[in-house]
Amino acid sequence: MKKRMLYIPFLSMLLLTACSEKAEPETPMDEEETATQEETTEEETLKEEEDLAVDEEESEDIAVQAPQYELNPKTYSIQPIGEANPQVVLLTIDDAPDKRALDMAKTLKRLDAPAIFFVNGHFIATEEKKAILKEIYDMGFIIGNHTKTHANLKQISEEEQYEEIISVNDIVEEVTGERPKFFRAPFGVNTDFSRALAEEEGMQLMNWSYGYDFEKDYMTKEKIADIMVNTELLRNGSNLLMHDREWTADALEEIVNGLRDKGYELVDPHLIKGIDGREEGE
């Protein structure tokens, strides 16, 4: 009997000790962790709200932007819409990215000079060239379609024309996330099929007003810089054709400065009305 009486109080003490341990309040560390979690949640919410506000603001800017220029369908010159500055020229560079396209893009970016880079599919077949194309695009330049192999479209079948055009659109979209909005046929030669296909793809046909760097007499930095600025063909809205060539790349800064010295503004291709009535960048 005495043994039982000793055992019961001892058991009661164990139960009381266990209950008191469970009932202990949270430590200060737990409170700090809870506060930190609440602060982190609030910060994440504020960050999401700020990002959403920025996205909405950018969307509004795009929505209110209106085209300021359009292409003349006969001369391919640039025409102002409304009160846009008429004294503009458009810079375009073909056969990219062959040799110096990235250098040319960096020069134009530094000079705040917009342009269209027309690419050939056989120049963007490797991962290295795709990376160059992406870098040019990320600088803000529009990428145009100049066919896969620079073939004369009048000398090949419709099936081959389709491959020449669509394969370039596909690879440009793969690299940049955007399909080209302009199509320039090699040698300026289109067919009824290429015209219809370009329209189906949402691309405007693009030829040029003048260009010289493919002619033997102008294959030096000095010669091409002089003729591109001082030709009698230079006028409001001129569509300037240049190529990814050593001499043109070396002369590019002088060409840009020369055009500006004559009072010409370099038109931003994003402000040219597309075939669906919107600006190209929308």
Secondary structure, 3 states (H helix, E strand, C coil): CHHHHHHHHHHHHHHHHHHHHHCCCCCHHHHHHHHHHHHHHHHHHHHHHHHHHHHHHHHHHHHHCCCCEEECCCCCCEEECCCCCCCEEEEEEEEECCCCHHHHHHHHHHCCCCCEEEECHHHCCCHHHHHHHHHHHHCCCEEEECCCCCCCHHHCCHHHHHHHHHHHHHHHHHHHCCCCCEECCHHHCCCHHHHHHHHHCCCEECCCCEECCCCHHHCCHHHHHHHHHHCCCCCCCCEEEEECCHHHHHHHHHHHHHHHHCCCEECCHHHEECCCCCECCC
